Amino acid sequence: MRGIIAATRRCDASWGGKRKAFLLRGLGLRLLGARPVDVEAMGAKMRLHPSNNSCEKRILFTPQYFDLAERAILAPFLTDGVVMLDIGASMGAYSLWAAGLAGVGSRIIAVEPEPQSFARLCFNIAANGHGSIKAVNAAIADVAGHMRLFTDRGNLGGTGVRIVFHSDGTDPGFDAPAITLLQLVENEGLQRIDILKLDVEGVEDIVLLPFLRDADATLLPGVIVLNRLGHRWTGDVTGALRELGYGLSDQTPSNEIWRR
């Protein structure tokens, strides 16, 4: 397994390199089954469970492909003292990577509602000793209360409000405590937000629009990384951002990056 992981990580970004990496990755996944692997990736120690989370699968075998453009854009902002919100943190890849660059004076709030992913997030934070990361087990919504979320058992990173169907019937889902983005910021006593990463499986509009409407201008993030699932949105996120002085600075296959 060590040899397979090393080989996939050596593959370049060419068509042939990626094809080789994905073939080797398939072999590795078959050999691993449901077992986790302890590795170093993206500058952090991680325990990864690639069998049921696509993010963990990508980071274990091919971290050289993982959100390269996004990380290149964000890296210059990750200096000591940065304040970052990672909403939909999963097992913590972005938060761990950011904390390694930003230093001990930074504040990173990693929010994840799915119980297994939250447990993995907490484990990985502890494995690195990052006192700058705080994990919050909650869903972020437009109102406080509780939300019914549904888990894709083949990909925990796909947990969301959309019902997921399986061969044995509909996932019954789980109840998660819910707070608004503004409540999260107020609970944490934040005076500013430098980076907001928002990946909540197609309800980014429900999370973001109330915050843009109600938050003081001093709390508006300098950089927003939005998962590109706008076809699911019912609110005009683009219009709201432009009204507040944001411009779309970059687009990647997975995300939009807005800067104010």
LINTADA-V181433 format. One record per helix or strand of 2 or more residues. SS is the DSSP state (alpha for helix, beta for strand). FROM is the first residue (numbers start at 1). LEN is the number of residues. If there is no record, write none. Layout:
{{SS;FROM;LEN} {SS;FROM;LEN}}
This chain:
{{alpha;2;9} {alpha;15;18} {beta;37;5} {beta;44;5} {alpha;54;12} {alpha;68;8} {beta;83;5} {alpha;93;10} {beta;107;5} {alpha;115;14} {beta;133;4} {beta;139;3} {beta;145;6} {alpha;156;3} {beta;165;2} {beta;169;2} {beta;174;7} {alpha;181;7} {beta;195;4} {alpha;204;11} {alpha;217;3} {beta;223;5} {alpha;230;3} {alpha;237;7} {beta;247;5} {beta;255;5}}
